[in-house]
Amino acid sequence: MHDVIEPLTPRELRKNRFGLLLFVTSQLVPTFVLINVRFMLADEYVSAQADLLLGGLLPALLLLLGAIPVWRAVRFAAVGSTDRMRRQLTLAGIVGLVGLVTQIWPLIHHRYDALTPFGEVHLASVGVGGFFTLVTLILLYSVIARAARGQAGPEHYWGVEATGFVWSFNALSWLAIYIVMFWL
């Protein structure tokens, strides 16, 4: 049984986009705090035992790669190709889950002292990045579930578009944290 959802008016869509922009902007605060704490506490020190691939470059690349199918899903939703949209969202979800695992791996298995300034900031950054990725994946899977019930299509694809914005913010913020943590 498909629930009937009324399409958003242009005014409601603008309000939703503004609300999402406000939410994403508010999430910049923890990112900037982590970056500032990095420079205050850890200064120029980067532990030689830190894994630049896991907990660093690999999650950033996976999240950036996952943005491609998410935005393709937005395009497919806009033209009414819901099967292709769901396949793209599922692909992004798989990439996102692998990215989440590579983000949280350093929380469990790190080879540096967690009580050093670098260790504290790095593990806090990984934890916050993993939390944001988890929230993004919950949003993604809720959109997939709504699409399976026929609640996403050309008249009402705001949820898919919102997922694209949140996913892109998460990927770019993780890339920024990786660059600041390991290269600046």
Secondary structure, DSSP 8 states (H G I E B T S, - for coil): ---------HHHHHHHHHHHHHHHHHTHHHHHHHHHHIIIIITT---TTS-SIIIIIHHHHHHHHHHHHHHHHHHHHHHT-HHHHHHHHHHHHHHHHHHHHHHHHHHHS--S-TTSHHHHHHHHHHHHHHHHHHHHHHHHHHHHHHHHTT--BTTB-HHHHHHHHHHHHHHHHHHHHHHHHHT-
